[in-house]
Structures are given as C-alpha cells and as structure tokens.
Amino acid sequence: MIMERDMRDTVDAVVVGAGFAGLYALHRLRGLGLSTRVFEAGSGVGGTWFWNRYPGARCDVESLDYQYAFSPELLDEWRWSERYPRQGEILAYLEHVADRFALRPDIELNTRVSGAAFDEETSRWEVETEAGGHVSARFLIMATGCLSAARVPDLPGLDSFAGRWFHTGSWPHEEVDFTGQRVAVVGTGSSGVQSIPVIAQQADQLVVFQRTPSFSVPAVNEPLDVEAARRQHGTPMQRRARARVSIGGLPYPEHEGSALEMSDEERTRHLEERSRMGGLAMYGAFSDVMVDQDANAAVVAFFHDKIRERVDDPAVAERLLPRDYPFGTKRVCVDTGYYETFNRDNVTIVDVRESPIEEITPRGLRVGGVEHEVDAIVFATGFDAMTGAVTAVDLRGRAGASLAQKWSAGPRTYLGLAVAGFPNLFLVTGPGSPSVLSNMVVSIEQHVDWIADAIAHVRDSGAACIEATVAGEDAWVDHVDEVASSTLVHRANSWYLGANVPGKPRVFMPYMGGVGPYAQRCDEEARGGYAGFALTPTDRR
Ligand code: N01
C-alpha cells in the first residue's frame, strides 16, 4: 500500500478546513518546514465567513480584535471600515491573508475529508476524501470550526414547500432578493437577530417564528475611527495583549465588582455604561453574574426594561422578553435595530414555544392549526456545535476506535486539544477549551501556536507520536465539568450543552475557566514537558 503511494500524497501534516484556524495552521506548520496539505470543502477559503452570507451577517466581535496578530505587518496594512466587520469584509481579509502568505498552493478546495484512520504500524494518519482521494500524514489537525455543521430542523413537509428555503449557515453565493415577498424566519439566535432587521427592510411581509427569545445588546456599530479606538484601548497589539490574558479574549475591562454590592442606581448606571460601549462588553459587567442567581436576575431586569423601551407594542415586547433562563447562559446576541424591527407594520412574531411548528406545507408553515403562507423560509436554526463537524469525519484512532463512538456520551479531550487513543491528532478550539466562549481569533492563534510548538517538540525529541493520556484526559474532563457546574450554565437549553440537537448528550462543551488562565495552563503543560501526554519513541512504535 505504502509502496504504491505517490510521493505527492505523503505529507507531514494534513489540516482539515481553511478558515481562520486552517489558514494560520498552514502558515505555522510551513514555518516549521513541514509539508502540509489543507483540505477545504468549500470552493473558497474563509470557513464560517465563506458559508454564512445571510443578510446582515457580521461579526459581533470588533474588527480590531477579530483579526490575526501573528504578523505586525499584516496588522499594519489591513484597514477595517467599520467597528464590527461585515461578512464580506472578513472574507476579503482572509482571502488577502491566503494570498499575502502564498497559502493557496497547499489548499485543495472543493474537497471534503470523509475519514482518517491512524495506522499503528507506521504511526501515520491515512486520510480519505469524499471524492476518493487519499493522503498519508504524520500529523492531523482538525480546523473544522465549531459552528459549521448547519442544522435544518426535521420538519415534516419541507420537501413539499413550493417556495425557496435557506439556512443562514449555508447561504447561496448569488444575491437573494426578497423584494415583494412574504418571508418566514425561523430562529432568533445570533443569526436570526442579525438577519431579521435586514430582511424586514426588503421583504413585503416578514413573519418571525420564535421559540426562545434572546438577550440582545445594541452593537453601536459605526465607521471605524482608528484613532478613537487607539485612545480607548491602545494599539492593536496592546489590545491583543490584554485580550490574551482576559476571560473572553476581548480587551474590555472585566468584572468590575459584584452586582449585589451596588445600589440599584449604581448597578443601572454601570449597566448603562456597558450598554453604551456596545456589543459583548456587557458580558464582563459583574464578577458574579454567571454564578449568582440574584446578580443575574438584576441584569435580566435591566434587559427587560431595555426591550420594553425599544418595542412600541407592550404585548409584542412581552413576547420578546427572555424569561426562562439566566442572562449569559445562552449566547448573548449583538444587534443593530433588532427590537425596533418589531415596530414595523410588515413584521409579525409567532411564538412556537408552546405550539411548535407542526409542518411545512406547499404554501408555508403550519403552527397551532394556522397556516402562515410565505414565499420563502429562512432557517436561522443553528448548528450541531463544537462536535458536529469533527464527528462528521470518520476518525479512527488506535485499534480502529471511532472518535464519534468515544464521544457518544459527550466529548472527551485533554485541554480541548488532543484525545487519548488518537495520537498526533489535534483539535483547534475543540470542546474542553474556551473556544466559543471567547473571541475565536485569539483562541485560534493560541491553539495553533501551542500545536505547532508541540509538533516541533515531537520532532526535536525524535519521538514518533504525542498522545493525550487517559488520566490527563479524565482529569481535564472532570475539571471542565466542575467549573461549568459552579455556574448557572446548566439552567438553559443552549447549544453549548448540545440541547438544540435531539439525542445529543447534555454536556457543557466549552471550558469556562477563561482565555488567560487556560492559556497559562497550556503553557505550563508545554514547559512541564507535556506531562499529560505520552510521547512514543520511534523505536517503540
Ligand atoms: O443559532 P442558534 P445561530 N423551531 O442555535 C431556534 C455564532 N454566531 O445560527 O433557542 C423553532 O444560536 C432556536 O430556538 P431555541 C454565535 O456563537 C455568531 O443564530 O433552541 N425554532 C434558536 O432561537 C451563535 O450563538 C455571529 O429554543 C427553532 C435559533 O433557532 C452561534 O453562531 C453571528 C427550531 C438557533 O439559534 C449560532 O447562532 C451569527 C425549531 N425546530 C452566529 N430549531 C457573530 O456575530 C432551532 N430553533 C460572530
């Protein structure tokens, strides 16, 4: 088998995915002198920002924070136009990165990896693509993204729908024009909250099908004033330095005391200030908001007041109030004109919590026996998050063990980076790391740097493999669970817990310890000689 293999199909490393993580992984591994092949299912680079082209798609992390910091030249030369970057602008940035660092020759587009098996004889990963391609690699890096396996709910009758339907996470490349149409949007998470105001401006009628109201903070988006940003948070490098040691990977001041130690007036003033900062700054408002029900309730009350201020019809406002889960336990949304959209004459809201969507008919959606006729349906219904894109690849470790099987009761990783029984396999921002609770770009750079250092260590020490130990993995899984259990996060049916995917085990997947403390833990692991890993010497393969 090995004899027959074309040399071209033998590389040092395979990276799956060409988004923020895959592009940087390629750059770093090349820097180590490793021959590297990237496989990307899309017809272009960009990952999340290649697929999520829905109206209003925008990052809710500020552009100055949502960019690579590994290259001072790149930081210097790229100019963002708005405080929060549009999808198209982020995609253009990633295309620029691919060109600037000459990454494209090592990226195979339109190529979906279907499986990879670890060969214990050779200590290599044998990687298969859906099109029947094969490549052998010593190291395998899953840069598949945490929110890339889109989920359309299993609703009877969808095939019979006479109009067009879309999922926000796999939006067509050509422009979709809703002018003059009756449009349904199903889902009011971040994608719904971003797309609803934009679709409402174009469509004739918009019906929003809401199962769970979100907490949404005004973005306060505006043309980017680099000088003002510099005065507030310093140079991009200075803000990144602060983000790296923060909890959320953002440069804002964090956790300014307990919500309960302030008077009502002080607390409201503080929340107003945070609100004016815009976006995700609200997360870090108090030290106890995620652990104390009363502190959390104070923030919930603030939000309820804000929503009531922004929505004219009190009955509609009541429908939009998140009531049955604590603030922050589902992803907080960032909006531009979301609540005000419900003041428009052409927008209505249908509550599908008590009475779920029964079926899709040729003409629309049936809820509570009422048929809502529409021309188009937009499913803003989310993803099989964190594990979906990894387990979609048939990964086989030692003795042919399946990763999907190993994770059937919930994902198990060491530091979110590696899995016992799967040598030389690395996950970027995997379950068990801060990942989706953080600014992804900060976490991606930290992970890729760590992985590159680990690979260099394996190579320099003459070992064949690095592999998480079962003891290390068990202890880490327990720690991740313990930290999550000390907070309020189990009180919501969130995608963090897999609650949006029927049958998915209810396990809080990301690590809540924070970006800075987590990175410190990873650094200690490396400095301590990778004590939670076993290094297999070449002669004991
Ligand atoms: O998906 P979601 P998303 N019937 O899972 C509802 C990131 N992101 O694509 O909450 C009716 O959050 C579901 O209801 P419920 C960000 O991390 C970032 O919006 O399960 N409704 C929910 O309202 C975000 O969190 C940006 O009860 C159904 C919605 O669909 C993550 O991606 C922008 C349903 C799904 O919300 C995912 O966001 C966009 C059904 N059968 C996204 N099934 C940035 O700005 C599901 N729902 C960076």
Residues whose N, C-alpha, C, O or C-beta is under 5 A from the ligand:
A	BS01	N01	R58 C59 D60 L147 P153 V186 G187 T188 G189 S190 S191 G192 F209 R211 T212 R331 V352 A380 T381 G382 F383 N493 W495 N500
